[in-house]
Amino acid sequence: MRKNILGLFLDKLLAFPLWVKQIIYLRLYQNLSEYLSEDFIKTNEEDIFHLYVPVMSFSGRTELADKKCGLDNNIYNFLANSDQGLSILEISLNNFWTMEEIAQYFVFCVEQNYIRHPESKYIESTAKFISGKIRSGEFFKHIGKIDVDQLQQVIVKQKEYEKNGVSKKIVEIMIELGFVTEKDSVALLRIKEEAQKRFILDTGIAPIVTQVAPTNLTLSPEEIAKLTEENKLLKDRLSKILAFIKKQ
């Protein structure tokens, strides 16, 4: 059964009053602007890896049905979720996988032709970078931020530094030569770092916004008892989530 946890959560956020949503937007934009370049903030939805819906191939459906290759159960779970039409993020949330783990499953399935190659050059490049298949220089080349000649210049420059006993990363040299900005670099590295974290989303955390009529605020004993019980249930739910996180 398809379980769109993120969709349920977003529906609750979108139900907030306009003045609340405006503050949330401003705070998020300010936070992201501190370390992300505008290219990353304003990326088109079809180029975002975690929003991508993997497309199963005939080989993928055959392997999912027959399991002839005896693959890891996580791979079969990934294929099954993809067959249900779930996005990368939905699959991650439903299985409690990190984005790094799901990127590894995704890249493997693409390489084995179980999942079709995405049309967007950003999708597969992001998955390969997060999973450790390619480094920052190759990533920027794949998405067209730098070309082959520029990457070669960076490699040559790095070797020059090494001859002089200086150790410099590829991305540092790309910034030095003006091929990418520091925010481009920070954004990419931050995405990879965040991809290693396990994220658990409970839709109950987001409060339900209802229209309240302007009446007196006196509550009946029954209403107080109901609110007390709801508060207890919420606390119990949050305690279970925190306990699960600590175990992980």
Residue pairs with C-beta under 8 A, 6 or more apart in sequence:
1 84
2 84
2 85
2 86
2 90
3 90
3 94
4 86
4 90
5 90
5 93
5 94
5 201
5 203
6 89
6 90
6 93
6 201
7 90
8 203
9 201
9 203
9 205
9 206
12 203
12 206
12 207
12 208
12 209
13 21
13 24
13 206
14 21
15 208
15 209
16 24
16 209
17 209
29 41
32 40
32 41
33 41
35 183
35 186
35 187
35 190
36 183
36 186
36 187
36 190
37 181
37 183
37 184
37 187
39 184
39 187
40 183
40 184
40 187
40 191
43 122
45 51
46 120
47 120
47 122
47 123
48 122
48 123
49 88
49 103
49 122
49 123
49 126
49 127
49 130
50 87
50 88
50 89
50 92
50 99
51 87
51 88
51 89
52 87
52 88
52 118
52 120
52 123
53 82
53 85
53 86
53 87
53 88
54 82
54 88
54 106
54 109
54 115
54 116
55 82
55 115
55 116
56 64
56 79
56 82
56 83
56 114
56 115
56 116
57 113
57 114
57 115
57 116
59 112
59 113
59 114
60 79
60 82
60 83
60 109
60 113
60 114
60 115
61 83
63 69
63 71
63 79
63 114
64 76
64 79
64 80
64 83
64 114
67 76
74 95
74 97
74 101
74 105
75 105
75 108
75 109
77 95
78 91
78 95
78 102
78 105
78 106
78 109
79 109
79 114
79 115
81 90
81 91
81 94
81 95
82 91
82 109
82 115
86 94
88 99
88 102
88 106
91 97
91 102
92 98
92 99
92 101
92 102
92 199
93 199
93 200
93 201
95 102
96 198
96 200
96 248
97 105
97 198
98 195
98 196
98 197
98 198
98 199
99 130
99 194
99 195
99 196
99 199
100 130
100 131
100 132
100 192
100 195
100 196
103 126
103 127
103 128
103 130
103 131
103 195
104 131
104 132
106 115
106 127
106 131
107 124
107 127
107 128
107 131
107 133
109 115
110 116
110 117
110 118
110 124
110 127
117 124
118 124
121 142
121 143
121 144
122 143
124 142
125 134
125 139
125 142
125 143
126 139
126 191
128 134
128 138
128 139
128 142
129 135
129 136
129 138
129 139
129 188
129 192
130 191
130 192
130 195
134 142
135 170
136 169
136 170
136 171
136 174
136 185
136 188
136 189
137 146
137 151
137 154
137 155
137 170
137 171
137 174
138 151
139 188
140 146
140 151
140 174
140 179
140 180
140 184
140 188
141 147
141 148
141 151
145 179
145 180
145 184
146 154
146 174
146 179
146 180
150 174
150 177
150 179
153 177
154 170
154 173
154 174
154 177
154 179
155 170
157 173
157 176
157 177
158 168
158 170
158 173
161 167
161 168
161 173
171 180
171 185
171 188
171 189
172 185
174 180
174 185
175 181
175 182
175 185
198 245
198 248
200 241
200 244
200 245
202 237
202 238
202 241
204 234
204 237
205 238
219 227
